[in-house]
Amino acid sequence: MNSKTFLKIFTIAILQLTNADKALSCSMYKITYNGKTMVGCNHDTWLSTPRIWFETNGFGAAYTGARLDGDNGYAPQSGLNEFGLAFSRLAAPPPKYENVSSTKISITNPTLFLKEVLHKCKTVDEVKNYIDKYDHSSFSQDVFIYVDKSGKYLIVEPYKTTLGNDPKYVLANFCPSQITNFSSIKQERYINGSAFLKNKIDTSLSFCKALSDTMHVCRKKIGDGTLLTSIWNINDGIVYVYFYHDYKHVKQFNLKDELAKGDHAFELPNLFPPNEEFKKLVDYKTPLNSTTIDLFLRICLGFYLFSALFFLFNYFKKRKTTQYSYLKLFLFPFNLIMMSYMFILGTELNIYYYPTPYKSYNSGLIDVIAYTPFLLALLIIPFIIINLKLLKTNAWKFTPKWLFTINNIVCIILICLFIYWGFYNVTN
């Protein structure tokens, strides 16, 4: 195995471990009936900057999305070009690694690459010829679907591309080639969409809106879920946009008319009536939208690592002469657990939005460490009592005594954050 192959396998393994992108639990469908094709996309995310924009570089195209990718602009989540080629992007667990030909072109800029496909291709056959030239395994946690006016579609997975022509098709957060029994899929949005289309088919807006509504997500904890829904009439070049799983209000855009205005964008919150659930999402602070919280958790991670090593070393150095020496030994694994939990809080963003106790459905270790707030709640009172006793005596020297004090102060701040994030609210 060469170094390049090893690096790729290692990178995918790390992505599987942290799996930070699984916050994007999107879904889509396509329906072709009586010569008309409709494509519906639910963008489920906790990002708070949803928009639709229009680009005229090459074939004109419209895109929806919510994630700003630096100088590249916003990363497209779905889109449609002037020739009726639509696409949707969905997060998916990385499939089994496959060796990629070294002759394929590397994708150095994923956001621009996705835009270029719609700017350069007219049909799914052209998309397949274009994408097959590239090493698209860099999209290790994504699956894409492209649909053209004929109703034909192309599934793009990290290691393969597959053409299809079913009149109705539903896709959620999985790579279809990795599924041997589709009835075993537990994703509710997929189950609901498949059941809705089982014995009926239609391409009217009312039908597609009802289908999008059936597949939308609204989680119980803070009402987050489907940030925007786009329904693309690819034959007529019209897109219908719904904001934050509110299907009573819609904005309609004619692709030809909008492209005639040149490059421009609309921020969706400004186009719709005030939405209390969306406001609640915006006001809810996590490392995703608060640099202060993100920095604090990073500092905590480093602090707990240092504390673990310090108390372990100090225990073996002073254990024969120090009161409460057993506590120093206990603080070693305790701080390692806290350090691990800080890492999870920085990478497992689902934990802020999903019910308590948190279940990752990906790692049993994460499920166990997710109980850390309850461990901390049980220990903080005994820690404070011992801390007060140590401050009144000379049992511990200055450094371990005040490091333990700072440790407790940090723990109290974290408990306050855990209460704010609802980590103790098991009724959710």
N, C-alpha and C positions, 0 to 999 in steps of 0.2 A: 504494500500500500504506500503510494507516494504521499509527500507532505501536504499537497493540495487536497487530495481526497480525505486525508485524516482531518484537516482543518474544517472541511465542509461537514463531515460527520459530527465533529465536536461541536460546531456551531449549532447544528440542528438539535443535538442533544441538549444544549443549554437552553435553546428556545422551548423545547418540550418541558424542561424543568421549570422555567420561570413562567412561560405561557402567558405573558402579560397581554397579548393581543386578543385573548379570547373574550375580552370585554365586548368585542364587536360581534354580537350574536344576530346577524342579519338573516334575511330570507328573501326569496324572489319566486316569480312564476312567469311563464309565458303561455299564451293561449293563441292558437291559430284556428280561425273558423270563418268559413265563407270568404276566403281570400283576404282576411284582415288579421293582423297580428298585434296583440297587446302584451306589453311587458311591465310587470309590477315589481317594485323593489322597496323593501322595508329596511331602512338604515337604523339599526339598533345600536346606540352608543351613548356614552355619558359626556361626549364633547358638547359644548354649548354654543358653537359657532356654525350652525347649518346654513348652507347657501346654495344657490343655483347660479351658474355663470355660463357665458357664451364666448367661444373662441373662434376666430376666423383664419387661423394659421393653417393653411392646407384646406382640407375639407372642413367646412364649418361644423361645429359640434356644440352641444349643451352638456353640462356636467352638473351633478349634485355631489356634495360632500361636506365635511365638517372639520377635517384635520389639516391644519396649516403645516406645510412641509418647507419651511424656510423660504429661500429665494425661488423655489420651484412653484410657489403658490399653493393652492389647496389640492390635496390628493383626491382624485375622483373616486366616488363610490358607485356611481352609475352614470350612464350617459347615452346620447343618441347623436348621430351625425346626419348631415343633410341627405344622405343616400339611404337612410332608414336602417342603419346598423346600430343596434343598441348593445349595451353591456352592463353587467352588474358584478360587483366584487363582494366576496363573502369570506370571512375568516374561517379557517378550518384547521384541525389538528394536523401536524406534519405527517405525511404518509411515510411508508417504509422507504429508506434511502435507496436510490438507484444510481448507478454510475452514469455520468453524463459525458457525452462525446466532447473531447477537448477542442474539436473544430468549431463548436458552436460559439456564437458571439456572447460575451458577458453583458449583462444589463447593469450599467453603472448608475443609472438614475431611474428608479422604479416609477416615480410620479410622472416624469416626462415620457417614459416609455408607454405608460397606459394612455396618455393623451395622444401620443403619436399614432397608436393603432387606429383610433377613430379619425385622425387627420389624414391617414394614408390608405385606408381600406374601405371597400364598398360592400363586400359580402363576407360571410363566415369562411368561405373557401379562401378568400384572399387573406383573411386573418390567420387562418391555419398556416398558410404558406409563409406568412410574415413571422409569426411567433415561433414556428418550428426552426427558424434559423438561429434563435437565441436560446441561451441557457436560462430558462425561466424557473429553474429550481431555486433561484434566489427569492422567489415568492413562496418560501417554504411553509408559510401558514395561511395561504390564500387559495381560493378556487375562484375562477372567473367563468362567466358564461357570456357568449356573444350570440345575438339573434339578428337575423336580417329579415327583409320584407317577405321572403318566401316562407318564413316560419321555421327554416332550418336553423339549428343552433350548434355552437361549438363549446364544449367544456374544456377549460384549460386548467390542468392540475400541475403541481410542481414538476412532474416527470413525464407527463403525457398530455396529448390533446385528443379529444374524441368528438366526432360529429354525430348529430342526432336530428331526427325530423318528426318527433312525436307531436301531435296537435296540442297537447297540454303537458306541461312539465313543471315540477316544483323542486326547488333546491334550497337547502339551508346550510348549516355549518358542518359540512363533511365533504370529503372527496368521493364522488360516486363510485370510482373504480375500486375503492377500499371496502365497499359495502357488498356483502354476499347475500344478505337478506334485508331488504328495505323495510319490512314489517317490524324489524327489531330496533329501528331508529326511535329514540325516546324524545327527540326535540319536539316540543309541543307545537311550535309554529309550523313545522313540517307536517306533523300529523294532522293538524287542523286544515292546512291547505290541501293536502291530498284527499282528505275526507270531503271537503267542500266541492272538489272537482270530480269526485268519483263517478257520479251519475249525471253530470250536467256540464255544459260548456256554452260559453257566450263571450262576446267581446264588447258588450255595451259598457259604458263607464259605470253605471250603477252596479253591474255584476262584478266588475273588477274592483270597485271600491269596497264592496261587501267582502270580497276575497281578501283584499289587503287588510281590512279591519279584522277579519277572522284570524289572520296570521300575525297581527301586530302583538307587541310585547308591552305590558305595563306591570312592572314589579310592585309588590305590596309595600316594600319598605319605605320608599319615598316617591313612588309613582313614576319612576324613570322607565325607559324602555325605547320604543320606536321614536327616534328624533324626527325623522322625516320619511314620508312615503312619496315615491314618484311612480306615476303610471304613464308609460310611454305608448302613445298611438304611433307606431313606427311607420305606418303607411301614409298617414296624413301629416306627420311631423309635428305632433302636438304632445305636450307634456302637462299632466295634471299633478300638482304638488299639494300635499297635506302636511301640516306641521304638528309635531309632538302628539301623535296618535289622536288628533282631533279630526274626525271625518265629516264634520258639519261644515267646515270652511275649506275652500279650495281655491288655488290660484292656477290659472291656465296660461300657458305660453305657446305661441306659434313659433316654431324654430326658424322658419324662413323670415318672418318679420323681425325677430330678435337679432338674427345674424346680420340683417341689413343695417342695424344700428352700430355694428362694430363690436369689439370686445367690451363686455360689461358684466356686472354681477349684481345680484340681489341678496341681501341678508334676510333670511326667512322670518326671523322674529319681527322684523319691521313691516312685513307684508300681511301679518295676521293679527287678529284681536289679541289683547293681553291674555296670556295663558298662565294660570296660577300654578299648575304642576311644573311648567317649565321654569318659572321663577324660583320654585322650591329647589329644582335641580341646580340652577345657577348659584343660589345662595349656599348650597351644601358644599362645604370645603373639605377637600381631600388632597393628597399629594398630586393628583392629576391637575388641579386648577389653583393650587396655592403653593407658591414657591417657598413660603415661610414654613409650612408644614412639611414639605418635601425636604427642605434643608434640615429641619429639626430631626426628622427620622434618620437622615443620613448621619448626623452628628451622634444620635443615640446609638446607631449601629457601631460606629467606631468606639464610642465610649464604653459600651458593654463588652466589646472585644478586649479593650485595654483592661477593664475592671476584672474580667474573668482571669486573664493571665496574671494580673497583679496579685489578686487574692490567693490564687493557687501558689504562686511563688512565696508570698508572705506567710502563708500557712506552714509550709515546710521549713521556712526560715525561723519562725517564732512559735511553733506549736507547743513547745514544752514550757514556755513561760507566759503565754498569753491567755487571758480569760476570754471566753467565747471563741476559742480557736476553731471549734467545730463549725461556727458560722462562716468563717473564711473559706473553709473547704466547701460548704454548701453554696456559697456565692459563686463558686467557679461554674458548676453546671447551670445555676440559675441565670447567670449573666450570659452564658452561651445560648440558653433558650430564648432570652430576651433579644439577643443579637439576631438569632434566626427569625424571630417574629418581626423584627424591624425590617429584615430583608423581604419577608413575605408582604408586609404592609406596603413596601415600595414597588413590588412587582406583581402581586396578585390583586389587581384593582377591583376584581369582582367582590372582594371581601367587604368593601364599603357599602355595597348595594344589595347583596344577597342576604337572606335570612340568617339569624343566629340560632344555633351554632353553625358556622360556615362549613360547607361541604364543597370541596374543589372538584370532585368527580374525576380527578386526574392523578392525585397523589394522596395516599393514606397518611404519609408523614405530615403533609400540610394540614390535613383534617385534624390530626392530633395537636399540632402546634397552635392551631386556631383556638384552642381552649386556654391559651396563655392569659387572656384578660381575667378569667376566673381564678387561675392560679395566683395571679398578682393580687386580686382582691382578697384572697385568703391569707396571703403572706404580709400584706402591707402593715396591718396593725401590729403583729409581733415584731416586724422589722422596726417600726417606729418606737415601740416600747424599749427594745434593746438599744436602739440608737440613742434615746434619751439617757439611758443608764451609762452608756459609753461616754457621752459628752460630759457627764458629771464626775468621771473617774479618769485615771491615767492607764487604764487597762490596755488600751491600744495607743500606739504612737500617733502623731499628728496626721500623717498621710493616710493610713488605712481608715482612721476614724472619720476624717472629712470626706474621703472618697465614698465611704459607706453613706454618709449624710447626703452627699450629692446624688448618690444612687437612689436614695429614697425620695428626694425631691423630684428627680426625673420620673420615677415611678408614679408619684402623685399626679404629675402633669399628664402622664400617659393615661392614667385612670380617668381623668377628666375628659380626655379626647375619646377614650373608649365609650364613655357614657354618651358623649355627643354623637358618635358614630352608631350608637345603638347596639354595641357589642354585648351588652348585658340584657338586652330586650329579647328574651327567648320567645315571646309571643309573636314576633315577626316571622 
